Amino acid sequence: MTDIKVESKDGSMTEETSAKDVTKPHIKDEQDKPKPKDGQHPMTPKEPFTDALWKKDVGRSRLKHVEEMEKAARCGLASLNQLIATMNRHVEMNPSAKGRIERIKNIITRKKEFQVLVGFLGSTGSGKTTIVNALLGIRDLLPSTTGRACTAVVVEVSYNNSNKPESKFRAEVVYISEEDWQAEIEQIFEDLKEANANSDEDEAEADSETSERIEQTFDKIKAVYPHIKSHEDLQATTAENLLNHESVNGLLGSTRFITSPSKNRFSDNIKEYVDSGNSQKKVIAHWPLVKLVKVFVKSRILKDGITLVDLPGNSDSNAARSKVATSYLQKLSVTCIVGTAIRGIDEKNAHDLLEKITKRHLQMDGLYNQESLCFILSQTDRDFDKHKYIRDNPELSATTYEDRQAISSDQRLRKELEAEVKSLKTKINKSNKEIKQLSDAIRDIIKPPAPGQKRKRAMKPKEVEESLSQVQTLPLGLQQSFKDLHNKLSIARRDKEGTNSKVNSLHRRKFHLELAEFHKMSRVAAKCIEHRNTLSSEAIRRDFNKTLQEMGKLQTDSLEVFPVSADLYTIYLRDRDSKIHGFQTLQDTGVPPLRDWLVGTTITTRGKYAQAFLKEVEHVVAWMRPWVNDKFADTKMSCETRDQWEPEIDAALDALSKKLNKLGAKTLENMQQILKSNLYPTMQKAERKASKKAIQTARSWSKLHWSTHRCANRAHGHYRDGKRNEHKWNEELVHDMTDELLPSWNSIFEDILPTVLSSFANEARVVIAELADLMRTNPYNAEIYDALDIVQDNILGTRDIHEHESSEVFEEIKKAMQVSHRLAEPAIREFLEPMYEKCAYESGKGHFQRNKSTHESTFKKSGEKMHHTGNKAIKKGLREQLDTVMPKLEECNDTIVSQIRDETEQFFEQNTRERGRLCNSRVPPPEKRMLSADLVKDIQNLASSWATNIPVPEQPEDDASEDEMEIDRGRFINLEKIRAGAEEDEDYTDSEEEN
């Protein structure tokens, strides 16, 4: 009986005895094993990677272990390419290498690069761009301002893989299409035509909405076409002329590439494409024509696959930019909601931080959880009245009392010191006058001035001392006067020195007093800031838990809320000696904890990707090892044994393929049944409830200004008004329906379906293990035990590969199914198109009331049918995704079965004697021996790199500080002056001035 490895329920490997196994000869000692003949190259060991550090998860943090695996994966990728290069050198004389090359290429092709999209959402001026710059560790890389819309387009920031010095900073600017720009231009011409035809006679108020939209679009037209300065100029041309104008000729629909070795120059270059406030009267502004900017820089946070996405705070009416922003929202893995901490967050405005439609999308997408969502309280360093805040929050009074009393005492003492210093300085001024008078008197004695001649400057102390040598030449009467004056001068100078010493002492006392006062004030400020941050964080968490409860989920205390001062972080990066009240260290700015959390959200997936690839590398090396080692004679089976055994294994492989596909079909059937039983009945109930809410929803729209209401009808229910408020009527109707659907939806996609998919993976592992066990039974008693061990291990190794690949398939399909709820909105919009068209062009007396009545009557008559249409679109999307299950699974199954077939074919090829040969001994040709020697060396190099963890040589990460602005390293910083910008602050200078 022989022990074989089987997998227990917990996934560990245990030893079991197989009744089917035949007895295997026992090798007593190492010296009994066959040894290679002299002159032969050493073979690859059976387990070449036992010392691989990435396999040893001991004494390291989870992040460190994942980083070790990623480093090993990079080494593995380099080694696979080296194996291909080695075999390509010998392939002409060794044709059997071709199949090995193709298999390795397939592994490299299947290797997925890890990417996590992290998006930043928030209102205009909330500080999203500054936070992105801080996370990158590069100040002012992306243009940002406080209080106005600066980022007008979506900006995606990814790692820069280029090591060319001239491409240290890169960007791709993607322009909108000609059709999108044409639609925007034609809209303003229509609006102008309508405005000129006079406002609607039905209302006393003018059509303010159209007027505001005209002005917003006209601002963009002026920015792009500097020669157009008025509405008259615009009306004097045509949409066709503007589309063919040199300002846009060659830009629309194109992509512009920007590279620079300098951060400052790069930042200046991209500003015109990103900043909506960067428009000059005589120069074309590009930002109205741009829909997306992709930036590539070297930053540690990006290196492991994180991509930061800065989404505009208030998108304009341009359809292309809105579509891009919406597309990114659907693809985000992590969403960061940014709100300013200046006024604090309470129960009322915590709910408004995340707009309700965006929140519902996150809920339905399975991303409204503490792993995929965080809140950022920005601008925590903005000053506020601490004394008033303490009065408004009495609990702070006790905790800050001691410091506040000490501050008051210090301030009184400082004033006393300042008064004393002032008094002493007055005394010094008097001493200076007395010293001058005495010096003048001595000069007059030594060198009396001629009549009418001005006295020269006062004598210096050294000159006075030198004049003593001339005393003896003076008349006796003047000698005594000189001595008296000299004594008085000496006394005056000693008095002045004593007073100066007192002043210096007082200045030192004042300095230490100010320093102590600063730290006390900083402690008070820190407590106030912490208190405000805590209250805001608690309000956000309460609202989050309330939403979880509505979703039917358990509440949690682990939602991350990060109070952040991104501006101070970048200052502290450059000057660790900076002193700002309430922020003693870099950690206090909140950016490091935010950065660490974002990195932490990637660990599990990064580890899964790295481990899957490492197992593929290990498996392909194990598969190649018998072929590489085929230069030593060993016991082999006869051709007759192979002729009998191989067809049985081929049949077993065909059966394996059918079993795996049958498991897939069973899983698909289970998925269909789950939707039929758990989701579709809820959708019917949701239709009825939502149809009753629709009338009330429509009545809420009637509170809008008549012109806004009409414009929303013309835009078919999705309109951004002149005040930049977004009206999503169709989404609101879908929201009514998903209120009822949400709990079941989340339960299906987050709890039930994952269990079904896990069952598929476990059952697939069992059927693959059955095939491995079948191989190991050795029904024909061939004396090839080591080869059987190898092929069995290799077949068992394919289970992990199959599990990873199939889980990727299921995850992709599940995610696509989960976002199918978004298909309801376009279906409802299309259903309501007749209603919108009717209301869009109503005019005359009472048209607003008629429009409101049309809405209500439509929903009263067809509300349930409308929601049924929306649910029908969702069901269609779900079915379309389910239809992809079997093709994708069959492809995955075929890949694994093909790999196992390669294993078995190689097994029979390497372990069968040539026909007519009685002896097992066979000397491989020299060409194969040379190839094997080179491949052994490649495998040994990989084993060595994994064992020593020598990293793949990489370009050192660029230090952005070489091109950053210098900051005055004074003890105190004028923060407002710093924020005003380097161009207004003489303390800031470019370290790399360029022409």
Secondary structure, DSSP 8 states (H G I E B T S, - for coil): -EEEEEE-TTS-EEEEEETT--------SGGGS----TT------SSTTTT-GGG--SSS-HHHHHHHHHHHHHHHHHHHHHHHHHHHHHTTT-TTHHHHHHHHHHHHHH-----EEEEEEE-TTS-HHHHHHHHHT-TTSS---SSS--B-SEEEEEE-----GGGSEEEEEEE--HHHHHHHHHHHHHHHHHHHT---TT-SS--HHHHHHHHHHHHHHHHH-TT--SHHHHHTS-HHHHHTSTTTTTTTT-EEEEEES-HHHHHHHHHHHHBTT--BTTB---GGGEEEEEEEE--GGGTTSEEEEE--SS--S-HHHHHHHHHHHHH-SEEEEEEE-SS---HHHHTTSS-HHHHHHHHHTT--STTTEEEEEE-TTS---HHHHHHH-THHHHHHHHHHHHHHHHHHHHHHHHHHHHHHHHHHHHHHHHHHHHHHHHHHHHS---TT----S---HHHHHHHGGGGGGS-HHHHHHHHHHHHHHHHHHHHHHHHHHHHHHHHHHHHHHHHHHHHHHHHHHHHHHHHHHHHHHHHHHHHHHHHHHHTT----S--EEEE--HHHHHHHHH-TT--BTTB-SSGGGSHHHHHHHHHHTTHHHHHHHHHHHHHHHHHHHHHHHHHHTTTS----B-HHHHHHHHHHHHHHHHHHHHHHHHHHHHHHHHHHHHIIIIIHHHHHHHHHHHHHHHHHHHHHHTTS-HHHHHHHHHTTTEEE-TT--EEEHHHHHHHHHHHHHHHHHHHIIIIIHHHHHHHHHHHHHHHHHHHHHHHHT-TT--S-HHHHHHHHHHHHHHHHHHHHHHHHHHHHHHHHHHGGGGGHHHHHHHHTHHHHHHHHT--STTHHHHHHHHHHHHHHHHHHHHHHHHHHHHHHHHHHHHTTHHHHHHHHHHHHHHHHHHHHHHHHHHTB--TT--S------HHHHHHHHHHHHHHHHHHHHHHHT----------GGGGSB-----SS--HHHHHH-GGG-TT--BSS---
